[in-house]
Amino acid sequence: MKGESLSVFIAVIVLVTASGTELISIESALGSVQLLYPIFAVAMFLATLRRFPTRISWDFLLFALLFLSLIPSVVYSIHQSKSMAILARIAISYVAVAGCIRTLYGIAPISTVAGFIWSYRLQIVIAALLFYTGRQPMSEVDFGGSRAHLFYYEPSYMGISLGPFVAWCIIRCFYVDYNTSSIAYVIADIILLLLLLVITKSAMLLLLIATAVIVVPVLLPQSQSLLRFRYVMTSLGCIAIIAGIVIGNDKDDLLTNTIRDLATAEDKMSYLQQRSQNRYPRIVATLNTMLDFPIHGVGIGCFEEYSHSISMTEFSSDLVSKLVRGKPGVNAFLETGAEAGFPGFLGLTFFLAGVFFVAWKSAVTFAGILRIDQSDVAQLFFGPIGMLLMMIALSGASNAFRPYFWVVIGLNLGIASSCRNFKFNISHQQ
């Protein structure tokens, strides 16, 4: 790398890593501010000095739809100042976080991709070192030090935030050049992914890996028998990983017990229903709240506060008190619907689906124009596939507006814009 490309590479590593520092904040005259926002503000300022946007883009219209859909929830919020602050943070995240990554991708695409991947690799290594030395920071959710989370809210969110790395690893398994260097990197990344699974013990991460194995051949189809062979081998490899965790790990942890109990259960559907009992009441609570306040919800960021007053006839009062009251939602889409009504639910869905579809379609078109090599497939498609995995993960997580989601959104905006601009330039040259 030279000059500008090296600067972009280092900047992306810092920014992607900073997006996961939810537990680190600094005190200011305005109160506590997460460390990542000043970092992104400086980076965005420097990036715009190099490339300033000169026209309204397609994604701005999508974001404007999302932003407008959230305004009624602020007006009718049960905690108006909190909702106003969160809405402002969403706008800042779009401009400073997603906008910064998008701008950097436009300046140096290859360096941006490399920065993402090396940030994920470093995060896994640092998390493992802190975990095994007993020095990891305290989490908002207490797991007794049995699961790694680095500076994320909890272990599962670390797994979710590395969705693009999951996509990268699985795509590289299907599309890899047979040379020593490429194979070595693929093996090293798979080992890191396995290490992440072991230290976080995240069932959500395991779900993302399994989903990626299914999704990659569907969204990146090829009629080669070699691809089918790799699909079988990758599937068998995932099964072997799961079996290794279950057999080789005799600790009493959530992931191992879940896999082992599911494998030995006579009625697997009944077990899955029982295993999800702690989530089901919260899903019903968010859905009921959305139906009770269909136009404006209870206010962005206010469901957890509102849940203290929830009364549900479907469940016992003890169960509601234990699993629902004072808890966030477990489905980010329904949680947004409960906080912002149907307009917010639809606004979020259209925004995320729109960004994914345009990025994926643009990448497919770009790949068709250039007829890219197999080794370049992961660089072009890990962003859209990673975003799809994170969207799937949102069905089992809370808060759709976390910083690391905006980082991946920015990556996809960069991929979509660069591919669309390339196609535009080609069409005008012909």
Backbone hydrogen bonds, N-H to C=O, Kabsch-Sander energy under -0.5 kcal/mol:
donor,donor_aa,acceptor,acceptor_aa,energy
5,S,2,K,-1.9
6,L,2,K,-0.6
7,S,3,G,-2.0
8,V,4,E,-2.3
9,F,5,S,-2.4
10,I,6,L,-2.4
11,A,7,S,-2.5
12,V,8,V,-2.7
13,I,9,F,-1.9
14,V,10,I,-2.2
15,L,11,A,-2.6
16,V,12,V,-3.0
17,T,13,I,-1.9
18,A,14,V,-2.4
19,S,15,L,-1.6
20,G,17,T,-1.4
21,T,18,A,-1.9
22,E,20,G,-1.2
22,E,151,F,-0.6
23,L,151,F,-1.7
24,I,21,T,-1.3
25,S,23,L,-0.5
26,I,33,V,-3.3
28,S,31,G,-1.7
31,G,28,S,-1.6
33,V,26,I,-3.0
35,L,24,I,-2.1
37,Y,34,Q,-1.3
39,I,35,L,-1.3
40,F,36,L,-2.6
41,A,37,Y,-2.5
42,V,38,P,-2.1
43,A,39,I,-2.2
44,M,40,F,-3.0
45,F,41,A,-2.0
46,L,42,V,-2.3
47,A,43,A,-2.6
48,T,44,M,-2.4
49,L,45,F,-1.0
50,R,46,L,-0.7
50,R,47,A,-0.8
51,R,47,A,-2.2
61,L,57,S,-1.1
62,L,58,W,-1.4
63,F,59,D,-2.8
64,A,60,F,-2.7
65,L,61,L,-1.8
66,L,62,L,-2.0
67,F,63,F,-3.3
68,L,64,A,-2.7
69,S,65,L,-1.8
70,L,66,L,-0.9
70,L,67,F,-0.9
71,I,67,F,-0.8
71,I,68,L,-0.6
74,V,70,L,-0.9
74,V,71,I,-1.0
75,V,71,I,-1.9
76,Y,72,P,-2.1
77,S,74,V,-1.0
78,I,298,V,-2.3
83,S,79,H,-2.1
84,M,80,Q,-2.5
85,A,81,S,-2.0
86,I,82,K,-2.2
87,L,83,S,-2.6
88,A,84,M,-2.2
89,R,85,A,-2.1
90,I,86,I,-2.2
91,A,87,L,-1.9
92,I,88,A,-2.5
93,S,89,R,-2.6
94,Y,90,I,-2.0
95,V,91,A,-2.2
96,A,92,I,-3.3
97,V,92,I,-0.8
97,V,93,S,-0.8
98,A,93,S,-2.7
99,G,94,Y,-1.4
100,C,96,A,-0.5
101,I,97,V,-2.0
102,R,98,A,-2.4
103,T,99,G,-2.2
104,L,100,C,-2.5
105,Y,101,I,-2.4
106,G,102,R,-1.9
107,I,103,T,-1.5
108,A,104,L,-2.5
112,T,108,A,-2.0
113,V,109,P,-2.4
114,A,110,I,-2.4
115,G,111,S,-2.3
116,F,112,T,-2.2
117,I,113,V,-2.3
118,W,114,A,-2.6
119,S,115,G,-2.0
120,Y,116,F,-2.3
121,R,117,I,-2.3
122,L,118,W,-2.4
123,Q,119,S,-2.5
124,I,120,Y,-2.1
125,V,121,R,-2.2
126,I,122,L,-2.9
127,A,123,Q,-2.6
128,A,124,I,-2.4
129,L,125,V,-2.4
130,L,126,I,-2.7
131,F,127,A,-2.3
132,Y,128,A,-2.8
133,T,129,L,-1.5
134,G,131,F,-0.9
135,R,130,L,-2.5
136,Q,130,L,-0.9
140,E,153,Y,-0.9
141,V,153,Y,-0.9
142,D,140,E,-0.5
143,F,141,V,-0.6
146,S,143,F,-1.7
148,A,199,I,-3.3
152,Y,149,H,-2.3
157,Y,154,E,-0.7
158,M,154,E,-1.1
158,M,155,P,-0.5
159,G,155,P,-1.9
160,I,156,S,-2.4
161,S,157,Y,-2.4
162,L,158,M,-1.1
163,G,160,I,-1.9
165,F,162,L,-0.5
166,V,162,L,-1.8
167,A,163,G,-2.4
168,W,164,P,-2.5
169,C,165,F,-2.5
170,I,166,V,-2.4
171,I,167,A,-2.7
172,R,168,W,-2.2
173,C,169,C,-1.3
174,F,170,I,-1.4
175,Y,171,I,-3.0
176,V,174,F,-0.6
179,N,177,D,-1.9
183,I,179,N,-2.4
184,A,180,T,-2.1
185,Y,181,S,-2.1
186,V,182,S,-2.3
187,I,183,I,-2.5
188,A,184,A,-2.4
189,D,185,Y,-2.5
190,I,186,V,-2.3
191,I,187,I,-2.2
192,L,188,A,-2.1
193,L,189,D,-2.5
194,L,190,I,-2.5
195,L,191,I,-2.5
196,L,192,L,-2.5
197,L,193,L,-2.0
198,V,194,L,-2.2
199,I,195,L,-2.5
200,T,196,L,-2.2
201,K,197,L,-1.7
203,A,201,K,-0.6
206,L,202,S,-1.7
207,L,203,A,-2.2
208,L,204,M,-2.2
209,I,205,L,-2.1
210,A,206,L,-2.3
211,T,207,L,-2.6
212,A,208,L,-2.4
213,V,209,I,-1.8
214,I,210,A,-1.2
215,V,211,T,-3.0
216,V,212,A,-2.5
218,V,214,I,-0.7
219,L,215,V,-2.7
220,L,216,V,-2.0
227,L,224,Q,-0.5
228,R,224,Q,-1.2
229,F,225,S,-2.2
230,R,226,L,-2.4
231,Y,227,L,-2.1
232,V,228,R,-2.2
233,M,229,F,-2.5
234,T,230,R,-2.9
235,S,231,Y,-2.4
236,L,232,V,-2.6
237,G,233,M,-2.2
238,C,234,T,-2.2
239,I,235,S,-2.3
240,A,236,L,-2.5
241,I,237,G,-2.2
242,I,238,C,-2.5
243,A,239,I,-2.8
244,G,240,A,-2.5
245,I,241,I,-2.2
246,V,242,I,-2.3
247,I,243,A,-2.9
248,G,244,G,-2.6
249,N,245,I,-1.4
250,D,248,G,-0.7
253,D,251,K,-1.6
257,N,253,D,-2.3
258,T,254,L,-2.3
259,I,255,L,-2.4
260,R,256,T,-2.8
261,D,257,N,-2.9
262,L,258,T,-2.3
263,A,259,I,-2.3
264,T,260,R,-1.7
265,A,261,D,-1.2
268,K,266,E,-0.8
271,Y,267,D,-1.9
272,L,268,K,-2.4
273,Q,269,M,-2.2
274,Q,270,S,-2.3
275,R,271,Y,-3.1
276,S,272,L,-1.5
277,Q,274,Q,-1.4
279,R,276,S,-1.3
280,Y,276,S,-2.3
283,I,279,R,-2.0
284,V,280,Y,-2.4
285,A,281,P,-2.2
286,T,282,R,-2.1
287,L,283,I,-2.3
288,N,284,V,-2.9
289,T,285,A,-2.2
290,M,286,T,-2.2
291,L,287,L,-2.0
292,D,288,N,-2.1
293,F,289,T,-2.1
297,G,293,F,-1.5
298,V,338,A,-1.6
299,G,339,E,-2.2
302,C,299,G,-2.2
306,Y,302,C,-2.7
307,S,303,F,-2.4
308,H,305,E,-1.0
309,S,306,Y,-2.1
310,I,307,S,-1.3
315,F,312,M,-0.6
320,V,316,S,-2.4
321,S,317,S,-2.5
322,K,318,D,-1.9
323,L,319,L,-2.8
324,V,320,V,-2.0
325,R,320,V,-2.1
326,G,304,E,-0.6
327,K,324,V,-1.9
332,A,394,L,-3.0
332,A,397,A,-0.9
335,E,331,N,-3.1
336,T,332,A,-2.1
337,G,333,F,-1.9
338,A,334,L,-2.6
339,E,335,E,-1.8
340,A,336,T,-2.6
341,G,337,G,-1.9
342,F,294,P,-2.8
344,G,340,A,-1.4
345,F,341,G,-2.1
346,L,342,F,-2.8
347,G,343,P,-2.6
348,L,344,G,-2.6
349,T,345,F,-2.1
350,F,346,L,-2.8
351,F,347,G,-2.1
352,L,348,L,-2.5
353,A,349,T,-2.5
354,G,350,F,-2.3
355,V,351,F,-2.3
356,F,352,L,-2.4
357,F,353,A,-2.7
358,V,354,G,-2.4
359,A,355,V,-2.2
360,W,356,F,-3.0
361,K,357,F,-2.9
362,S,358,V,-2.4
363,A,359,A,-2.2
364,V,360,W,-2.4
365,T,361,K,-2.4
366,F,362,S,-2.7
367,A,363,A,-2.7
368,G,364,V,-1.9
369,I,365,T,-2.1
370,L,366,F,-2.3
371,R,367,A,-1.8
372,I,367,A,-0.9
376,D,373,D,-1.4
377,V,374,Q,-1.1
378,A,374,Q,-0.5
380,L,376,D,-1.3
381,F,377,V,-2.4
382,F,378,A,-2.1
385,I,381,F,-2.3
386,G,382,F,-1.9
387,M,383,G,-2.4
388,L,384,P,-2.2
389,L,385,I,-2.2
390,M,386,G,-2.0
391,M,387,M,-2.2
392,I,388,L,-2.1
393,A,389,L,-2.2
394,L,390,M,-1.5
395,S,392,I,-1.4
396,G,393,A,-2.3
397,A,394,L,-1.1
402,R,399,N,-0.6
404,Y,19,S,-0.5
405,F,402,R,-1.3
406,W,402,R,-1.3
407,V,403,P,-1.7
408,V,404,Y,-1.4
409,I,405,F,-2.4
410,G,406,W,-2.6
411,L,407,V,-1.9
412,N,408,V,-2.2
413,L,409,I,-2.4
414,G,410,G,-2.2
415,I,411,L,-2.3
416,A,412,N,-2.8
417,S,413,L,-2.6
418,S,414,G,-2.4
419,C,415,I,-2.3
420,R,416,A,-2.5
421,N,417,S,-2.6
422,F,418,S,-2.0
423,K,419,C,-2.4
424,F,420,R,-2.3
425,N,421,N,-2.4
426,I,422,F,-2.4
427,S,423,K,-2.3
428,H,424,F,-1.4
429,Q,425,N,-1.0
429,Q,426,I,-0.7
430,Q,426,I,-1.1
